[in-house]
Amino acid sequence: MNIQKFDTLDKENYDTWRILMEALLEKTDGIQYVNGTKIRPVLPTGGDSAARDAVLADADKWDSMDRK
């Protein structure tokens, strides 16, 4: 695992920090979770258990990716 390191955000380096953070999020496929384009699956209140299990699995995957 390669961990990208860059300076901590402060008053002087916002522009550089932002560009690096966006690049890191793009590289790790995390930008969609941050900007809201990838929405967490909504669990159904009814329906059959197979459909509910499938949505639950998708929601678990979303949660896992959102934490990265």
Backbone torsions as a table, in degrees:
resi	resn	phi	psi	omega
1	MET	NA	126.7	179.7
2	ASN	-99.9	117.7	-178.7
3	ILE	-100.3	122.4	177.8
4	GLN	-77.7	131.5	178.4
5	LYS	-120.4	135.7	173.3
6	PHE	-150.1	167.9	-173.4
7	ASP	-58.8	148.8	174.6
8	THR	-65.0	142.9	179.5
9	LEU	-61.8	132.3	173.3
10	ASP	-145.8	-175.0	-176.3
11	LYS	-65.9	-24.3	-173.8
12	GLU	-91.3	-22.5	-169.9
13	ASN	-121.0	23.0	-175.5
14	TYR	-56.2	-48.4	-176.0
15	ASP	-60.0	-46.7	178.9
16	THR	-65.5	-45.0	179.8
17	TRP	-59.2	-44.2	-178.8
18	ARG	-62.1	-46.1	179.3
19	ILE	-60.9	-45.8	179.6
20	LEU	-65.1	-40.8	-179.9
21	MET	-65.9	-43.4	178.1
22	GLU	-62.7	-40.7	178.0
23	ALA	-63.2	-42.2	178.1
24	LEU	-63.2	-43.5	179.0
25	LEU	-65.0	-38.1	176.2
26	GLU	-63.6	-46.0	-177.4
27	LYS	-62.4	-36.1	-176.8
28	THR	-97.3	11.0	-179.8
29	ASP	58.4	32.5	179.7
30	GLY	-100.5	-11.6	-174.5
31	ILE	-61.5	-34.8	-178.7
32	GLN	-66.0	-29.6	179.2
33	TYR	-77.2	-29.8	-179.0
34	VAL	-80.1	-43.5	-175.5
35	ASN	-86.8	-2.5	174.0
36	GLY	85.9	7.5	179.2
37	THR	-78.7	-21.1	175.8
38	LYS	-105.7	106.9	-174.7
39	ILE	-91.4	140.3	177.7
40	ARG	-66.3	132.3	177.2
41	PRO	-58.4	138.6	-179.7
42	VAL	-91.9	129.0	-179.5
43	LEU	-73.5	130.3	179.1
44	PRO	-72.0	149.4	178.3
45	THR	-88.6	-18.3	-179.8
46	GLY	-134.4	-159.8	178.6
47	GLY	90.4	178.7	-177.3
48	ASP	-79.0	160.7	-173.9
49	SER	-68.9	-30.1	179.8
50	ALA	-65.5	-43.1	178.8
51	ALA	-66.1	-42.0	179.1
52	ARG	-63.6	-41.3	178.7
53	ASP	-63.2	-38.7	179.3
54	ALA	-65.1	-44.0	179.0
55	VAL	-67.3	-38.7	178.1
56	LEU	-62.5	-40.5	177.4
57	ALA	-64.1	-41.8	177.2
58	ASP	-63.4	-40.7	179.4
59	ALA	-65.9	-39.9	177.4
60	ASP	-63.2	-41.5	178.1
61	LYS	-64.0	-42.6	178.7
62	TRP	-60.4	-46.8	179.8
63	ASP	-58.5	-42.4	-179.9
64	SER	-63.4	-45.9	179.3
65	MET	-67.7	-34.2	-179.5
66	ASP	-66.8	-28.3	-179.7
67	ARG	-79.7	-15.9	-176.6
68	LYS	-75.2	NA	NA
